[in-house]
């Protein structure tokens, strides 16, 4: 919760795991728009911008590529030349 309280942003894009009343109220009270889809088991489904949320995969794909290239950049990638030494 401390991370959310110290955040300075216009909107927050997160998955359903962050759909808690405390986080939503904290963001909304500071004028930050939460783009967090509500959980299916909630009685009152609050609206969120579905078009922006659909673009979340671009950010996820970026981090996926960073993780793939991490092994090469930190020399975890093993090939025949590195095994002979």
N, C-alpha and C positions, 0 to 999 in steps of 0.2 A: 504493500500500500504506500510505502514511503516513496517508491519510484514514481508512482502515479501522481502523488501530491507535489513532487518537485518538477514535474513535466511542464514544459512551456511549448504548447502546440495549438493549432487551430482544430485539428481532428485527430482521433486515434483509431487506427485500423487494427483489429484483433479478432481472434477466432472465438468460438462459443465458450471456451474455457474461461474467458474473462468476463462473461456475462453474470456479474454479481451486482446486487443492488448498491453495495458500497462503492464499487468502482464507477458504475454509471452515474450515481448521484454526485460523486466527487468530481468527475469530469464535467458534468452538466452544470454544476454550480459555479464553475470557473469559466464557463463559456466555451468549453471544448466539446466538439461534436463527436460522440462515440459512434463509430461505425463497427458495431459488434452485433452479429445476429443473435437473436434470443434463442435460448434452449427450447427444444420441442416440448418439454414438460412444464413450461411456464404457463400459468393460466392467462395472463395478459401478454400478448405478443406485441412488443413495441416496434414501431417502424424503424428501418435503417436503410441507408442508400445501397441498394443491391448492385447497382452498376459499378460503384467504386469498389465494393467488396469483391466483385468478380475479378477485378484487376489485381487482386492480392497475389495471384499466382505468379505475376511478374517478379515481385519481390522474393517470393519463395524460391523461384527458379534461379534468381541471382545468387542466393545463399547456397543453393545446391551446387551450382557451378564453382563457387568459392571453395566448398568442401572437396569437390573433385580435384581441383588444382592444388589444394593444400598438400597433398601427398607428394606432388612433384616439386613444389617450391621448398618444402622442408626436407627433401631428399629421402622420403619414406618409400619412394618408388624404386623398386629393386629391378635391375636388369643384369644381364650377363657381365657387363663391364664392371659394375659396382660389386658383384659377388666375388670376382677374381682377386681383388686386392686384399 
